[in-house]
C-alpha cells in the first residue's frame, strides 16, 4: 500500500507543478502596434515585419514561459505582456546613415492589475544596409532583454540601452 501512496503523492506534485506553470505563462499579442503614425514611416510599416516576428521569437526563446495569443490578448484575464513601439529610427545604408534604434514600452498585466512595466531600447551605430534587417536584429536583442526581465519583473524598469 505504501508504494501506491507514494506514487499518488508524486502524481499530485507533478499536477501542481504543471498548474503553477500554466498560470505563469505570459500571453503576448501576435502584432506589436506602433504608438502613433509618427513612430514609423509608411515604407517601414509596409515592408518590415519585425513587429510580427518579435512575438514569435519571444515565444520560441522563452522555454514555454511566453505564448503568442491565439485570440485577442486585450480581452484575456490571464497574465499578458502588452508591447508598443514608441520610437524607431532605421534609415538603410549601414554606418553612413548614422545610428539606428528601436524603443518599446511594455506592461505585464494580470486582468487590470499592473505587475510590472519597462522601457526597452536597443541601438546600433552601423546596422545593416536594409532597415528591416536592422529592426529584426534590434527586436531580437530587446526580446532577450524582456525574457531576462520576466524572471523578476518590476516597475519602471529600463532594459537594454535604456538603462
Rosetta blueprint (number, residue, H / E / L):
1 X L
2 X H
3 X H
4 X H
5 X H
6 X H
7 X H
8 X H
9 X H
10 X H
11 X H
12 X H
13 X H
14 X H
15 X H
16 X H
17 X H
18 X H
19 X H
20 X H
21 X H
22 X H
23 X H
24 X H
25 X L
26 X E
27 X E
28 X E
29 X L
30 X L
31 X L
32 X L
33 X E
34 X E
35 X L
36 X L
37 X L
38 X L
39 X L
40 X L
41 X L
42 X H
43 X H
44 X H
45 X H
46 X H
47 X H
48 X L
49 X L
50 X H
51 X H
52 X H
53 X H
54 X H
55 X H
56 X H
57 X H
58 X H
59 X H
60 X H
61 X H
62 X L
63 X L
64 X L
65 X L
66 X E
67 X E
68 X E
69 X L
70 X L
71 X L
72 X L
73 X H
74 X H
75 X H
76 X L
77 X L
78 X L
79 X E
80 X E
81 X E
82 X E
83 X E
84 X E
85 X E
86 X E
87 X E
88 X E
89 X E
90 X L
91 X L
92 X L
93 X L
94 X H
95 X H
96 X H
97 X H
98 X L
99 X L
100 X E
101 X E
102 X E
103 X E
104 X E
105 X E
106 X E
107 X E
108 X E
109 X E
110 X E
111 X L
112 X L
113 X E
114 X E
115 X E
116 X E
117 X E
118 X E
119 X E
120 X E
121 X E
122 X E
123 X E
124 X E
125 X L
126 X L
127 X L
128 X L
129 X L
130 X L
131 X H
132 X H
133 X H
134 X H
135 X H
136 X H
137 X H
138 X H
139 X H
140 X H
141 X H
142 X H
143 X H
144 X H
145 X H
146 X H
147 X H
148 X H
149 X H
150 X H
151 X L
152 X L
153 X L
154 X L
155 X L
156 X L
157 X E
158 X E
159 X E
160 X E
161 X L
162 X L
163 X L
